[in-house]
Each structure stands twice: as structure tokens, then as C-alpha cells.
């Protein structure tokens, strides 16, 4: 039996390095590819592009914006997704204050101040406060943003600002679904994931301690372990160390 196809979707201003540990340590059980969500400026368009380049059936995991796109992928083609994992994600529509902030970021990009956005405004909310002194992690996050670039960032901002609320769609998700979130995620908090867990019929929720928004990079080994269990269709996610599973 061949390996199960697994598509990983990065978040805003992130590339394949967001999933570096998972790609390396899940390759024995999954045929992994990284989806590209930098070319389109709508969530529906991003999902359509992923499906156009995907195998007939596949497992799907997305973090943050990647999770939002993953929800739309399942909505567009539920019969093609065998397993779903949503990490540090948000099913709700944008709030007015978010749209206002994104408009300011758009202006900063046009003013040639793109690098300031990640370093001054995003980083304090993206990772656990104890990791802000981790120079290697910070450097990787900033370099990912630079590689994605300002034009792709503007497309991603337009996509999240124009997205629709996805909560009603969650009730129709039938595939096994794993929800993972950092306990200290300030962007997509635990409450969002409890909401999703309540709405998605066949779902389980794991809250990862000492972890912010970029969980796959902040606690890579733990996230990889949960994804391995999910890919192997383990029916119960056992408690690992201090990481609490909630339903």
C-alpha cells in the first residue's frame, strides 16, 4: 500500500519552512506536498487552485490562513479530503478592526515599509512571548515573509478581508478532523477551536502548552506526533506531557 497523499497549507507570509519538521518526520507514512496560496486573492480561488493540483483523494492540514483555505477546500470537494487538520485557525468572518489594520498594512507595503510589518507588528502576536528571544526562529519567520514578498502578502490580505464566515459549513464536514492550537495563541485563540470542535461532528481538539500561533514551528515535535496519530487514524489522541486534549 502506498503512502497517503498529504497536502500542507502554510499561513500568511509563510512558506514550506513552516512545516519543516513535519515534512521531515512524516515522510515515512505520507507523500507530502506544500500547497501554494500566494497566487490568488480570494479564499475560494486559493481552494480551487489547491484542488486543481491535488490528487483525487488526500489528507489536508492547514495553519492559520492555510486552515481557512482548508475549510473551503473541504466545502468545495468534501469527497476528496480523507482527513482534515486545522491548526491555529479561524472559522469566523473578519472583524471591522481587523480590516482596518490590514488596510494600514496595505498602505505600509505601498510605502515600501513591508519588512516593518512582520518585525514590529506581527511577531509579538505570532509566537509565545518566551520565544521572542529565539534568534533562529525569528530569523526564519522574517525570511519566510521576505520570500513570500509584498505583492503576495497584499493578495493574502485581500483574501482574508473578503472571506465569508465558515461556521455553518463546519457542520457538514464528515472526515476525521484534528484541531490543534497553541494555548497562548493570540491570533486564533483556544475558544475558536472549541467552537469548531463543537460544530464538526467527527473532531478532536488538542491544546498545546507553551505555544503561540505558529505551533508547527514553536512545538514541532508535539505537532508532528499529533499529525502522525491523525494520519494513522488513531481514534483517540492520548495526552502527551503537558498537552491537554479537550473535546
Steps between C-alpha positions, in 0.01 A plus 500: 500500500640841403538799724199724552521832314519788748470865403625759751381859467715779652369812670531862394857597410617142556654244268605133518720571803190537715466123460868406500490256792178340384627446145815336629341277761176397329657406167501133598120482504391784269572631152525867596461812290474867598205685352553844347258765629695804380362538146128567563324785680188316618457202732282327241765556234773362724294189574419448133870522415592245767238258369615546140849381597403234756466122471151356472496432876731643764544597864510874561650714776511879518624754751341845541420625147581147386229372732249748362582382149479136615144555623407635157672207326284257699193709421574491126597131482407311817528163326870555426631579851560189709627670817503864605723681750443866588781664695472840666221598268181708492158410353353845559471789259729803536431763763492873417810567710687226313407645163616842621837357608544317168426821311781668695734215411408544135598866524829405666576259216434773246731730696783247479477407869418132450775366728370709791169318497640162604768631733301767687135402472461129431775324694380599850169324424630208296706313757510434873661786691775269622608438139550865408868465597545192278712661228492198270120476511458875452742502208313216328162670544632828360673326210182311412316832484766649275489199270119512471534870428283810509285433194399152616437644846257754354315218324482304825371805688231553237399135531459503878327841497241385245440151637161384621416344833558123481333385821186365329716291267675328790191293586523330161861382541489121526865392484708442817614846610779596736502848652830622641566834670769657714374583848632856465393557140404869492389497135271197492433421867392176661136613504489497120608137501251401767236655277621294205519185708139545603386549140706235315343158570807274484761725660751506781672799656853518640629810681878526495659662804773768487409576142374795299360531147773332295465167676666285234824698549473576872421145614593300190550157656166509682313620193664231288398234752136608491503509121653153487222364719243681287644361176497150644136556592552451870156540653617659821780752545683404817628766736861581425692667783330825596286523188134473579244357266157652521174417329 
